[in-house]
C-alpha cells in the first residue's frame, strides 16, 4: 500500500503534523482551511496578519456565537494558534 505523500509531487506539496500542542484544535482546523492551497510565502504573510489583528480567520464549522467580521462573515483572530 502506497502512502498519501508518496503519490504527490514533493516539490509542490507540504505536510505538517503537530501533536500535544497547547492550542485549540477548533481554531487550528479553521486556520488550516484558510491556508489550504496557498503558496508558502502567502500563507506565512496571512498568519502574520492574523497575529497583527489585520486579517480575521473565517470560521465555517465552529461558528456558534462568533461575531461578524467585515468582508469575511463569522471570524476571529486566533493569535495563539496562528
N, CA, C and O atoms as a GROMACS GRO file, in nm:
protein
  328
    1UNK      N    1   0.084  -0.117   0.000
    1UNK     CA    2   0.000   0.000   0.000
    1UNK      C    3   0.089   0.125   0.000
    1UNK      O    4   0.182   0.135   0.080
    2UNK      N    5   0.060   0.216  -0.088
    2UNK     CA    6   0.139   0.338  -0.102
    2UNK      C    7   0.076   0.447  -0.017
    2UNK      O    8  -0.046   0.466  -0.020
    3UNK      N    9   0.158   0.520   0.059
    3UNK     CA   10   0.110   0.629   0.143
    3UNK      C   11   0.069   0.750   0.061
    3UNK      O   12   0.106   0.762  -0.056
    4UNK      N   13  -0.006   0.838   0.123
    4UNK     CA   14  -0.057   0.956   0.055
    4UNK      C   15   0.056   1.045   0.005
    4UNK      O   16   0.049   1.097  -0.107
    5UNK      N   17   0.160   1.064   0.084
    5UNK     CA   18   0.267   1.155   0.046
    5UNK      C   19   0.353   1.099  -0.066
    5UNK      O   20   0.421   1.175  -0.135
    6UNK      N   21   0.352   0.970  -0.087
    6UNK     CA   22   0.431   0.912  -0.194
    6UNK      C   23   0.363   0.930  -0.330
    6UNK      O   24   0.428   0.919  -0.433
    7UNK      N   25   0.233   0.958  -0.330
    7UNK     CA   26   0.160   0.975  -0.455
    7UNK      C   27   0.163   1.119  -0.505
    7UNK      O   28   0.127   1.144  -0.620
    8UNK      N   29   0.205   1.212  -0.422
    8UNK     CA   30   0.203   1.353  -0.459
    8UNK      C   31   0.342   1.401  -0.495
    8UNK      O   32   0.442   1.336  -0.463
    9UNK      N   33   0.347   1.515  -0.562
    9UNK     CA   34   0.474   1.575  -0.601
    9UNK      C   35   0.538   1.643  -0.482
    9UNK      O   36   0.478   1.736  -0.428
   10UNK      N   37   0.655   1.603  -0.437
   10UNK     CA   38   0.717   1.663  -0.318
   10UNK      C   39   0.759   1.807  -0.339
   10UNK      O   40   0.781   1.878  -0.241
   11UNK      N   41   0.772   1.854  -0.464
   11UNK     CA   42   0.810   1.993  -0.489
   11UNK      C   43   0.696   2.090  -0.466
   11UNK      O   44   0.719   2.207  -0.436
   12UNK      N   45   0.573   2.042  -0.479
   12UNK     CA   46   0.458   2.133  -0.465
   12UNK      C   47   0.368   2.097  -0.348
   12UNK      O   48   0.263   2.159  -0.332
   13UNK      N   49   0.405   2.000  -0.267
   13UNK     CA   50   0.319   1.954  -0.158
   13UNK      C   51   0.392   1.966  -0.025
   13UNK      O   52   0.510   1.933  -0.014
   14UNK      N   53   0.320   2.012   0.075
   14UNK     CA   54   0.375   2.021   0.210
   14UNK      C   55   0.279   1.952   0.306
   14UNK      O   56   0.159   1.946   0.282
   15UNK      N   57   0.335   1.900   0.414
   15UNK     CA   58   0.254   1.831   0.513
   15UNK      C   59   0.305   1.872   0.650
   15UNK      O   60   0.426   1.872   0.675
   16UNK      N   61   0.214   1.907   0.738
   16UNK     CA   62   0.253   1.949   0.873
   16UNK      C   63   0.176   1.866   0.975
   16UNK      O   64   0.056   1.843   0.961
   17UNK      N   65   0.246   1.823   1.078
   17UNK     CA   66   0.184   1.745   1.185
   17UNK      C   67   0.224   1.807   1.317
   17UNK      O   68   0.342   1.835   1.340
   18UNK      N   69   0.127   1.827   1.405
   18UNK     CA   70   0.155   1.877   1.538
   18UNK      C   71   0.084   1.792   1.641
   18UNK      O   72  -0.037   1.769   1.630
   19UNK      N   73   0.156   1.745   1.739
   19UNK     CA   74   0.096   1.662   1.843
   19UNK      C   75   0.123   1.724   1.979
   19UNK      O   76   0.230   1.781   2.002
   20UNK      N   77   0.026   1.713   2.068
   20UNK     CA   78   0.039   1.763   2.205
   20UNK      C   79   0.074   1.911   2.210
   20UNK      O   80   0.153   1.954   2.295
   21UNK      N   81   0.015   1.989   2.120
   21UNK     CA   82   0.041   2.133   2.117
   21UNK      C   83  -0.064   2.205   2.203
   21UNK      O   84  -0.180   2.166   2.200
   22UNK      N   85  -0.025   2.308   2.277
   22UNK     CA   86  -0.120   2.378   2.364
   22UNK      C   87  -0.201   2.483   2.290
   22UNK      O   88  -0.204   2.599   2.330
   23UNK      N   89  -0.268   2.442   2.180
   23UNK     CA   90  -0.353   2.533   2.104
   23UNK      C   91  -0.489   2.467   2.082
   23UNK      O   92  -0.504   2.346   2.099
   24UNK      N   93  -0.585   2.548   2.045
   24UNK     CA   94  -0.720   2.499   2.024
   24UNK      C   95  -0.730   2.418   1.894
   24UNK      O   96  -0.692   2.469   1.789
   25UNK      N   97  -0.779   2.295   1.900
   25UNK     CA   98  -0.796   2.218   1.777
   25UNK      C   99  -0.901   2.278   1.684
   25UNK      O  100  -0.891   2.265   1.562
   26UNK      N  101  -1.001   2.344   1.740
   26UNK     CA  102  -1.104   2.408   1.657
   26UNK      C  103  -1.045   2.526   1.580
   26UNK      O  104  -1.072   2.543   1.461
   27UNK      N  105  -0.966   2.607   1.647
   27UNK     CA  106  -0.902   2.719   1.578
   27UNK      C  107  -0.803   2.668   1.475
   27UNK      O  108  -0.793   2.725   1.366
   28UNK      N  109  -0.730   2.563   1.507
   28UNK     CA  110  -0.632   2.507   1.414
   28UNK      C  111  -0.699   2.456   1.288
   28UNK      O  112  -0.645   2.472   1.178
   29UNK      N  113  -0.815   2.396   1.301
   29UNK     CA  114  -0.887   2.346   1.185
   29UNK      C  115  -0.926   2.460   1.092
   29UNK      O  116  -0.911   2.448   0.970
   30UNK      N  117  -0.975   2.569   1.148
   30UNK     CA  118  -1.017   2.682   1.067
   30UNK      C  119  -0.898   2.751   1.001
   30UNK      O  120  -0.908   2.798   0.887
   31UNK      N  121  -0.785   2.757   1.070
   31UNK     CA  122  -0.665   2.815   1.010
   31UNK      C  123  -0.616   2.728   0.895
   31UNK      O  124  -0.579   2.781   0.790
   32UNK      N  125  -0.615   2.597   0.913
   32UNK     CA  126  -0.573   2.507   0.806
   32UNK      C  127  -0.663   2.519   0.685
   32UNK      O  128  -0.616   2.511   0.571
   33UNK      N  129  -0.791   2.538   0.709
   33UNK     CA  130  -0.886   2.555   0.600
   33UNK      C  131  -0.856   2.683   0.522
   33UNK      O  132  -0.867   2.686   0.400
   34UNK      N  133  -0.818   2.790   0.595
   34UNK     CA  134  -0.787   2.917   0.532
   34UNK      C  135  -0.659   2.907   0.448
   34UNK      O  136  -0.650   2.970   0.343
   35UNK      N  137  -0.560   2.830   0.493
   35UNK     CA  138  -0.430   2.823   0.428
   35UNK      C  139  -0.421   2.718   0.318
   35UNK      O  140  -0.326   2.720   0.239
   36UNK      N  141  -0.516   2.627   0.312
   36UNK     CA  142  -0.508   2.517   0.216
   36UNK      C  143  -0.503   2.569   0.073
   36UNK      O  144  -0.586   2.649   0.031
   37UNK      N  145  -0.403   2.521  -0.001
   37UNK     CA  146  -0.390   2.557  -0.142
   37UNK      C  147  -0.311   2.685  -0.166
   37UNK      O  148  -0.294   2.724  -0.282
   38UNK      N  149  -0.262   2.750  -0.062
   38UNK     CA  150  -0.189   2.875  -0.077
   38UNK      C  151  -0.039   2.848  -0.092
   38UNK      O  152   0.011   2.744  -0.051
   39UNK      N  153   0.030   2.943  -0.152
   39UNK     CA  154   0.174   2.940  -0.162
   39UNK      C  155   0.232   2.961  -0.022
   39UNK      O  156   0.168   3.024   0.062
   40UNK      N  157   0.351   2.909   0.004
   40UNK     CA  158   0.410   2.917   0.138
   40UNK      C  159   0.432   3.062   0.180
   40UNK      O  160   0.401   3.098   0.294
   41UNK      N  161   0.483   3.145   0.091
   41UNK     CA  162   0.506   3.286   0.125
   41UNK      C  163   0.375   3.358   0.157
   41UNK      O  164   0.369   3.439   0.250
   42UNK      N  165   0.273   3.330   0.080
   42UNK     CA  166   0.142   3.391   0.103
   42UNK      C  167   0.083   3.342   0.235
   42UNK      O  168   0.026   3.421   0.310
   43UNK      N  169   0.097   3.214   0.265
   43UNK     CA  170   0.044   3.157   0.388
   43UNK      C  171   0.112   3.217   0.511
   43UNK      O  172   0.046   3.248   0.610
   44UNK      N  173   0.244   3.235   0.506
   44UNK     CA  174   0.315   3.294   0.618
   44UNK      C  175   0.270   3.438   0.639
   44UNK      O  176   0.250   3.480   0.753
   45UNK      N  177   0.254   3.513   0.531
   45UNK     CA  178   0.208   3.652   0.543
   45UNK      C  179   0.066   3.657   0.601
   45UNK      O  180   0.036   3.745   0.681
   46UNK      N  181  -0.020   3.564   0.560
   46UNK     CA  182  -0.156   3.561   0.613
   46UNK      C  183  -0.155   3.535   0.764
   46UNK      O  184  -0.231   3.598   0.838
   47UNK      N  185  -0.070   3.443   0.810
   47UNK     CA  186  -0.060   3.415   0.953
   47UNK      C  187  -0.006   3.535   1.030
   47UNK      O  188  -0.052   3.564   1.141
   48UNK      N  189   0.090   3.607   0.972
   48UNK     CA  190   0.142   3.727   1.036
   48UNK      C  191   0.032   3.834   1.049
   48UNK      O  192   0.027   3.906   1.149
   49UNK      N  193  -0.054   3.844   0.948
   49UNK     CA  194  -0.164   3.941   0.953
   49UNK      C  195  -0.267   3.902   1.058
   49UNK      O  196  -0.329   3.989   1.118
   50UNK      N  197  -0.288   3.773   1.080
   50UNK     CA  198  -0.379   3.728   1.185
   50UNK      C  199  -0.325   3.769   1.322
   50UNK      O  200  -0.400   3.817   1.407
   51UNK      N  201  -0.195   3.750   1.342
   51UNK     CA  202  -0.134   3.785   1.470
   51UNK      C  203  -0.140   3.937   1.493
   51UNK      O  204  -0.156   3.982   1.606
   52UNK      N  205  -0.127   4.015   1.385
   52UNK     CA  206  -0.132   4.161   1.394
   52UNK      C  207  -0.275   4.214   1.398
   52UNK      O  208  -0.295   4.336   1.401
   53UNK      N  209  -0.375   4.127   1.399
   53UNK     CA  210  -0.518   4.162   1.401
   53UNK      C  211  -0.560   4.241   1.277
   53UNK      O  212  -0.648   4.327   1.285
   54UNK      N  213  -0.498   4.211   1.163
   54UNK     CA  214  -0.533   4.277   1.037
   54UNK      C  215  -0.619   4.188   0.948
   54UNK      O  216  -0.694   4.239   0.865
   55UNK      N  217  -0.610   4.055   0.965
   55UNK     CA  218  -0.687   3.962   0.882
   55UNK      C  219  -0.756   3.861   0.973
   55UNK      O  220  -0.689   3.785   1.042
   56UNK      N  221  -0.890   3.859   0.972
   56UNK     CA  222  -0.958   3.757   1.052
   56UNK      C  223  -0.959   3.622   0.981
   56UNK      O  224  -0.953   3.616   0.858
   57UNK      N  225  -0.965   3.516   1.059
   57UNK     CA  226  -0.977   3.381   1.005
   57UNK      C  227  -1.125   3.351   0.991
   57UNK      O  228  -1.197   3.353   1.092
   58UNK      N  229  -1.174   3.322   0.870
   58UNK     CA  230  -1.315   3.289   0.855
   58UNK      C  231  -1.348   3.155   0.920
   58UNK      O  232  -1.279   3.056   0.896
   59UNK      N  233  -1.451   3.152   1.002
   59UNK     CA  234  -1.493   3.030   1.068
   59UNK      C  235  -1.611   2.972   0.992
   59UNK      O  236  -1.711   3.040   0.970
   60UNK      N  237  -1.600   2.846   0.952
   60UNK     CA  238  -1.706   2.781   0.876
   60UNK      C  239  -1.778   2.675   0.957
   60UNK      O  240  -1.901   2.665   0.950
   61UNK      N  241  -1.705   2.598   1.034
   61UNK     CA  242  -1.768   2.488   1.107
   61UNK      C  243  -1.800   2.526   1.251
   61UNK      O  244  -1.912   2.504   1.298
   62UNK      N  245  -1.704   2.583   1.320
   62UNK     CA  246  -1.721   2.618   1.461
   62UNK      C  247  -1.753   2.766   1.472
   62UNK      O  248  -1.670   2.844   1.521
   63UNK      N  249  -1.872   2.806   1.427
   63UNK     CA  250  -1.904   2.948   1.419
   63UNK      C  251  -2.018   2.991   1.511
   63UNK      O  252  -2.073   3.100   1.495
   64UNK      N  253  -2.053   2.907   1.606
   64UNK     CA  254  -2.157   2.945   1.701
   64UNK      C  255  -2.112   3.060   1.789
   64UNK      O  256  -2.007   3.050   1.852
   65UNK      N  257  -2.188   3.166   1.795
   65UNK     CA  258  -2.159   3.285   1.876
   65UNK      C  259  -2.029   3.354   1.835
   65UNK      O  260  -1.963   3.416   1.918
   66UNK      N  261  -1.992   3.344   1.708
   66UNK     CA  262  -1.874   3.412   1.656
   66UNK      C  263  -1.922   3.537   1.584
   66UNK      O  264  -2.010   3.529   1.498
   67UNK      N  265  -1.864   3.651   1.619
   67UNK     CA  266  -1.911   3.777   1.562
   67UNK      C  267  -1.871   3.790   1.415
   67UNK      O  268  -1.777   3.725   1.368
   68UNK      N  269  -1.945   3.876   1.344
   68UNK     CA  270  -1.924   3.902   1.203
   68UNK      C  271  -1.805   3.995   1.184
   68UNK      O  272  -1.792   4.095   1.255
   69UNK      N  273  -1.720   3.963   1.088
   69UNK     CA  274  -1.609   4.050   1.051
   69UNK      C  275  -1.632   4.097   0.908
   69UNK      O  276  -1.677   4.020   0.823
   70UNK      N  277  -1.601   4.223   0.882
   70UNK     CA  278  -1.627   4.285   0.753
   70UNK      C  279  -1.555   4.209   0.640
   70UNK      O  280  -1.434   4.188   0.646
   71UNK      N  281  -1.629   4.169   0.539
   71UNK     CA  282  -1.574   4.100   0.424
   71UNK      C  283  -1.548   3.952   0.443
   71UNK      O  284  -1.509   3.885   0.348
   72UNK      N  285  -1.570   3.899   0.564
   72UNK     CA  286  -1.538   3.759   0.591
   72UNK      C  287  -1.661   3.682   0.636
   72UNK      O  288  -1.681   3.567   0.596
   73UNK      N  289  -1.745   3.745   0.717
   73UNK     CA  290  -1.855   3.676   0.781
   73UNK      C  291  -1.812   3.640   0.921
   73UNK      O  292  -1.738   3.716   0.984
   74UNK      N  293  -1.855   3.526   0.973
   74UNK     CA  294  -1.811   3.489   1.108
   74UNK      C  295  -1.661   3.459   1.108
   74UNK      O  296  -1.613   3.376   1.031
   75UNK      N  297  -1.589   3.528   1.196
   75UNK     CA  298  -1.445   3.509   1.200
   75UNK      C  299  -1.385   3.558   1.330
   75UNK      O  300  -1.450   3.631   1.406
   76UNK      N  301  -1.262   3.517   1.356
   76UNK     CA  302  -1.190   3.555   1.476
   76UNK      C  303  -1.043   3.575   1.443
   76UNK      O  304  -0.999   3.553   1.330
   77UNK      N  305  -0.967   3.617   1.545
   77UNK     CA  306  -0.823   3.634   1.533
   77UNK      C  307  -0.754   3.538   1.629
   77UNK      O  308  -0.710   3.582   1.735
   78UNK      N  309  -0.742   3.410   1.596
   78UNK     CA  310  -0.678   3.314   1.687
   78UNK      C  311  -0.526   3.330   1.686
   78UNK      O  312  -0.456   3.257   1.616
   79UNK      N  313  -0.476   3.425   1.765
   79UNK     CA  314  -0.334   3.458   1.763
   79UNK      C  315  -0.247   3.343   1.811
   79UNK      O  316  -0.142   3.317   1.752
   80UNK      N  317  -0.288   3.275   1.916
   80UNK     CA  318  -0.206   3.168   1.970
   80UNK      C  319  -0.192   3.053   1.870
   80UNK      O  320  -0.084   2.997   1.855
   81UNK      N  321  -0.300   3.018   1.803
   81UNK     CA  322  -0.294   2.909   1.705
   81UNK      C  323  -0.218   2.952   1.580
   81UNK      O  324  -0.152   2.869   1.516
   82UNK      N  325  -0.226   3.078   1.545
   82UNK     CA  326  -0.155   3.128   1.426
   82UNK      C  327  -0.006   3.131   1.452
   82UNK      O  328   0.071   3.170   1.364
   0.00000   0.00000   0.00000
